[in-house]
């Protein structure tokens, strides 16, 4: 529910870009950024600006070359994105903030159930068909990719993965997610959205509503 207090808290009109981190948000992320490597020269890149650059690309969906000039160079932002993806920094940031959100919602830090859903979207080939093969969703008549998203029962993101559109959501739910249990091992059950189970199937949502 929007109140005068919450509106002021989430007002981003005074920021340079709406995607920039506020001082309070940066204080949450700052301790999770790895320090510079020992030896050599000092790190000269401003880490907050690197994160602001990543948030700009994430929120706008722009190309790397379209990053504004008052943010770090696109090569610097991408290099840190690649490094933090490789060493697990982005996953640790997400997991830490996820736990804090669960606590603020007065829920257990570790959810016991998760829900998976998907959406087929059009996409362009990148690197040729042998590297990024296209697929076709015959049900929705879409040529492209299928995004599968795993959330808890209050809608917070747990994991996301992209498949060819030929993948069925039930197949992903019961075969593709278990190998990813390293990042969601606290979940005891994973269920597709009730809508895919058929009209005569008993609903799953009430069973998860209070978890």
Sine and cosine of phi, psi and omega as CSV:
sin_phi,cos_phi,sin_psi,cos_psi,sin_omega,cos_omega
0.00,0.00,0.77,-0.63,0.00,-1.00
-0.97,0.23,0.77,-0.64,0.11,-0.99
-0.79,-0.62,0.15,-0.99,0.02,-1.00
-0.88,0.48,-0.55,0.83,0.02,-1.00
-0.94,0.33,-0.71,0.71,-0.02,-1.00
-0.94,0.34,-0.57,0.82,0.04,-1.00
-0.88,0.47,-0.68,0.73,0.02,-1.00
-0.91,0.41,-0.57,0.82,-0.02,-1.00
-0.93,0.38,-0.63,0.78,-0.08,-1.00
-0.98,-0.19,0.14,0.99,0.04,-1.00
-0.95,0.31,0.85,-0.53,-0.05,-1.00
-0.91,-0.42,0.25,0.97,-0.04,-1.00
-0.91,0.40,-0.44,0.90,-0.05,-1.00
-1.00,0.04,-0.09,1.00,0.04,-1.00
-0.99,0.16,0.35,-0.94,0.04,-1.00
-0.88,0.48,-0.75,0.66,0.13,-0.99
-0.77,-0.64,0.56,-0.83,0.01,-1.00
-0.85,0.53,-0.39,0.92,-0.03,-1.00
-0.99,0.10,-0.18,0.98,0.00,-1.00
-0.90,0.44,0.51,-0.86,0.06,-1.00
-0.98,0.22,0.65,-0.76,0.15,-0.99
-0.97,0.23,0.18,-0.98,0.02,-1.00
-0.86,0.50,-0.66,0.75,-0.01,-1.00
-0.92,0.40,-0.64,0.76,0.01,-1.00
-0.92,0.39,-0.63,0.78,0.00,-1.00
-0.91,0.41,-0.58,0.82,0.02,-1.00
-0.90,0.43,-0.45,0.89,0.06,-1.00
-0.97,0.23,-0.57,0.82,-0.09,-1.00
-1.00,0.03,-0.55,0.84,-0.12,-0.99
-0.79,0.61,-0.73,0.68,-0.02,-1.00
-0.91,0.42,-0.26,0.96,-0.05,-1.00
-1.00,-0.06,-0.10,1.00,0.03,-1.00
-0.99,0.15,0.80,-0.60,-0.01,-1.00
-0.89,0.46,0.60,-0.80,0.06,-1.00
-0.94,0.34,0.26,-0.97,0.04,-1.00
-0.92,0.40,0.41,-0.91,0.00,-1.00
-0.93,0.38,0.60,-0.80,0.03,-1.00
-0.93,0.36,0.48,-0.88,0.00,-1.00
1.00,0.05,0.33,-0.94,0.00,-1.00
0.96,0.28,-0.29,-0.96,-0.01,-1.00
-0.98,0.20,0.27,-0.96,0.03,-1.00
-0.95,0.33,0.47,-0.88,0.07,-1.00
-0.93,0.38,0.82,-0.57,-0.03,-1.00
-0.97,-0.22,-0.24,0.97,-0.01,-1.00
-0.97,0.23,0.68,-0.73,0.06,-1.00
-0.99,0.11,0.92,-0.40,-0.11,-0.99
-0.89,0.45,-0.57,0.82,0.01,-1.00
-0.89,0.46,-0.59,0.81,0.02,-1.00
-0.95,0.31,-0.54,0.84,0.08,-1.00
-0.90,0.44,-0.71,0.71,0.03,-1.00
-0.90,0.43,-0.63,0.77,0.06,-1.00
-0.87,0.49,-0.62,0.79,0.04,-1.00
-0.91,0.42,-0.67,0.74,0.05,-1.00
-0.90,0.44,-0.66,0.75,0.01,-1.00
-0.92,0.40,-0.54,0.84,0.04,-1.00
-0.91,0.42,-0.73,0.69,0.02,-1.00
-0.90,0.44,-0.65,0.76,-0.02,-1.00
-0.91,0.41,-0.68,0.74,-0.09,-1.00
-0.98,0.18,-0.51,0.86,-0.04,-1.00
-0.99,-0.13,-0.39,0.92,-0.06,-1.00
0.95,0.33,0.35,0.94,-0.06,-1.00
-0.97,0.23,0.23,-0.97,0.11,-0.99
-0.95,0.30,0.40,-0.92,0.00,-1.00
-0.86,0.50,-0.59,0.81,-0.03,-1.00
-0.96,0.29,-0.18,0.98,0.01,-1.00
-1.00,-0.07,0.11,0.99,0.05,-1.00
-0.89,0.45,0.74,-0.67,-0.03,-1.00
-0.84,0.55,0.46,-0.89,-0.07,-1.00
-0.94,0.34,-0.37,0.93,-0.01,-1.00
-0.99,0.10,0.05,1.00,0.17,-0.99
-0.98,-0.19,0.23,-0.97,0.04,-1.00
-0.84,0.55,0.37,-0.93,0.02,-1.00
-0.82,0.58,0.52,-0.86,-0.05,-1.00
-0.86,0.51,-0.55,0.83,0.01,-1.00
-0.92,0.40,-0.61,0.79,0.03,-1.00
-0.92,0.40,-0.72,0.70,-0.01,-1.00
-0.89,0.46,-0.70,0.71,-0.03,-1.00
-0.93,0.38,-0.62,0.79,0.00,-1.00
-0.88,0.48,-0.66,0.75,0.04,-1.00
-0.94,0.33,-0.59,0.81,0.08,-1.00
-0.87,0.49,-0.71,0.71,0.00,-1.00
-0.91,0.42,-0.69,0.72,-0.01,-1.00
-0.91,0.42,-0.72,0.69,-0.04,-1.00
-0.94,0.35,-0.45,0.89,0.12,-0.99
-0.94,0.34,-0.66,0.75,-0.04,-1.00
-0.93,0.36,-0.70,0.71,-0.08,-1.00
-1.00,0.01,0.04,1.00,0.09,-1.00
1.00,0.08,0.15,0.99,-0.02,-1.00
-0.89,0.47,-0.70,0.71,-0.02,-1.00
-0.90,0.44,-0.62,0.79,0.02,-1.00
-0.92,0.39,-0.62,0.78,0.02,-1.00
-0.92,0.39,-0.64,0.77,0.04,-1.00
-0.88,0.47,-0.74,0.68,-0.01,-1.00
-0.88,0.48,-0.70,0.71,-0.06,-1.00
-0.91,0.41,-0.66,0.75,0.00,-1.00
-0.91,0.42,-0.73,0.69,0.00,-1.00
-0.93,0.38,-0.55,0.83,0.03,-1.00
-0.88,0.47,-0.71,0.71,0.00,-1.00
-0.89,0.45,-0.62,0.78,0.02,-1.00
-0.91,0.42,-0.62,0.78,0.04,-1.00
-0.91,0.42,-0.64,0.77,0.04,-1.00
-0.89,0.46,-0.68,0.74,-0.01,-1.00
-0.91,0.41,-0.64,0.76,0.02,-1.00
-0.91,0.41,-0.46,0.89,0.05,-1.00
-1.00,0.08,0.11,0.99,0.00,-1.00
0.86,0.51,0.65,0.76,0.09,-1.00
-0.91,-0.41,0.27,-0.96,0.13,-0.99
-0.89,0.45,0.60,-0.80,-0.03,-1.00
-0.87,0.49,-0.61,0.79,-0.03,-1.00
-0.97,-0.23,0.94,-0.34,0.04,-1.00
-0.94,0.34,0.49,-0.87,-0.01,-1.00
-0.98,-0.18,-0.05,1.00,-0.01,-1.00
-0.54,-0.84,0.43,-0.90,0.02,-1.00
-0.62,-0.79,0.41,-0.91,0.00,-1.00
-0.83,-0.56,0.66,-0.75,-0.01,-1.00
-0.89,-0.45,0.63,-0.78,0.08,-1.00
-0.58,-0.81,0.24,-0.97,-0.08,-1.00
-0.63,-0.78,0.27,-0.96,0.07,-1.00
-0.47,-0.88,0.76,-0.65,0.05,-1.00
-1.00,0.03,0.73,-0.68,-0.03,-1.00
-0.72,-0.69,0.47,-0.88,0.07,-1.00
-0.95,0.31,0.53,-0.85,0.02,-1.00
-0.52,-0.85,0.33,-0.94,0.03,-1.00
-0.97,-0.22,0.52,-0.85,0.04,-1.00
-0.93,0.38,0.68,-0.73,0.05,-1.00
-0.81,-0.59,0.90,-0.43,0.02,-1.00
1.00,0.10,0.13,0.99,0.04,-1.00
0.99,-0.10,0.31,-0.95,-0.08,-1.00
-0.90,0.43,-0.48,0.88,-0.04,-1.00
-0.95,0.30,-0.42,0.91,0.00,-1.00
-1.00,-0.10,-0.69,0.73,-0.03,-1.00
-0.79,-0.61,0.97,0.24,-0.09,-1.00
-0.92,0.40,0.69,-0.73,0.04,-1.00
-0.97,0.23,0.31,-0.95,0.05,-1.00
-0.68,-0.73,0.12,-0.99,-0.05,-1.00
-0.68,-0.74,0.82,-0.58,0.08,-1.00
-1.00,-0.05,0.98,-0.22,-0.08,-1.00
-0.92,0.39,-0.51,0.86,-0.02,-1.00
-0.93,0.37,-0.66,0.75,-0.02,-1.00
-0.97,-0.22,-0.03,1.00,0.03,-1.00
0.83,0.56,0.76,0.65,0.00,-1.00
-0.82,-0.58,0.75,-0.66,0.08,-1.00
-0.98,-0.17,0.89,-0.46,-0.03,-1.00
0.25,-0.97,-0.83,-0.56,-0.06,-1.00
-0.74,-0.67,0.25,-0.97,0.07,-1.00
-0.84,-0.54,0.81,-0.58,0.01,-1.00
-0.99,-0.13,0.83,-0.56,0.08,-1.00
-0.96,-0.29,0.77,-0.64,-0.05,-1.00
-0.83,-0.55,0.72,-0.70,0.03,-1.00
-0.94,-0.35,0.83,-0.55,-0.02,-1.00
-0.77,-0.63,0.30,-0.95,0.12,-0.99
-1.00,0.04,-0.10,-0.99,-0.13,-0.99
-0.98,0.22,-0.06,1.00,0.13,-0.99
-0.94,-0.33,0.18,0.98,0.12,-0.99
1.00,0.01,0.13,0.99,0.01,-1.00
-0.99,0.15,0.67,-0.74,-0.07,-1.00
-0.94,0.34,0.75,-0.67,0.11,-0.99
-0.97,-0.23,-0.72,0.69,-0.05,-1.00
-0.31,-0.95,0.37,-0.93,0.05,-1.00
-0.58,-0.82,0.56,-0.83,-0.01,-1.00
-0.50,-0.87,0.49,-0.87,-0.01,-1.00
-0.93,-0.36,0.76,-0.66,0.01,-1.00
-0.80,-0.60,0.24,-0.97,0.24,-0.97
-0.88,0.47,0.50,-0.86,-0.07,-1.00
-0.93,0.38,-0.12,0.99,0.05,-1.00
-0.97,0.24,-0.25,0.97,0.02,-1.00
-0.94,0.34,0.76,-0.65,0.07,-1.00
-1.00,0.02,0.55,-0.84,-0.09,-1.00
-0.89,0.46,-0.60,0.80,0.01,-1.00
-0.91,0.41,-0.62,0.79,0.03,-1.00
-0.89,0.47,-0.69,0.73,0.00,-1.00
-0.91,0.41,-0.67,0.74,-0.06,-1.00
-0.88,0.47,-0.62,0.78,-0.14,-0.99
-0.96,-0.27,-0.08,1.00,0.01,-1.00
-0.78,-0.63,-0.57,0.82,-0.10,-0.99
-1.00,0.05,-0.49,0.87,-0.07,-1.00
-0.98,0.19,-0.57,0.82,0.00,-1.00
-0.79,0.61,-0.64,0.77,0.05,-1.00
-0.89,0.45,-0.34,0.94,0.01,-1.00
-1.00,0.01,0.18,0.98,-0.13,-0.99
-0.92,0.40,-0.17,0.99,0.03,-1.00
-0.89,0.46,-0.49,0.87,-0.01,-1.00
-0.98,-0.19,-0.18,0.98,0.00,-1.00
-0.72,-0.69,0.59,0.80,-0.09,-1.00
-0.92,0.39,-0.25,0.97,0.00,-1.00
-0.98,0.19,-0.16,0.99,0.05,-1.00
-0.99,0.15,0.73,-0.68,0.01,-1.00
-1.00,-0.04,-0.40,0.92,-0.01,-1.00
-0.52,-0.86,0.52,-0.85,0.03,-1.00
-0.77,-0.64,0.81,-0.59,-0.08,-1.00
-0.77,-0.64,0.62,-0.78,0.17,-0.99
-0.92,0.39,0.30,-0.95,0.07,-1.00
-0.86,0.51,0.58,-0.81,-0.06,-1.00
-0.84,0.55,-0.48,0.88,-0.11,-0.99
-0.88,0.48,-0.45,0.89,-0.08,-1.00
-0.99,0.10,-0.08,1.00,-0.11,-0.99
-1.00,0.04,-0.05,1.00,0.02,-1.00
0.97,-0.22,0.40,-0.91,-0.07,-1.00
-0.92,0.39,-0.54,0.84,-0.09,-1.00
-1.00,-0.07,0.02,1.00,-0.02,-1.00
-0.99,0.16,0.56,-0.83,0.05,-1.00
-0.92,0.40,0.62,-0.78,-0.04,-1.00
-0.93,0.38,0.58,-0.82,0.03,-1.00
-1.00,-0.04,-0.47,0.88,-0.16,-0.99
-0.85,0.53,-0.71,0.70,-0.01,-1.00
-0.84,0.54,-0.51,0.86,-0.01,-1.00
-0.94,0.35,-0.45,0.89,-0.04,-1.00
-0.98,-0.19,-0.14,0.99,-0.20,-0.98
-0.86,0.51,-0.53,0.85,-0.09,-1.00
-0.96,-0.29,0.28,0.96,-0.02,-1.00
-1.00,0.08,0.00,0.00,0.00,0.00
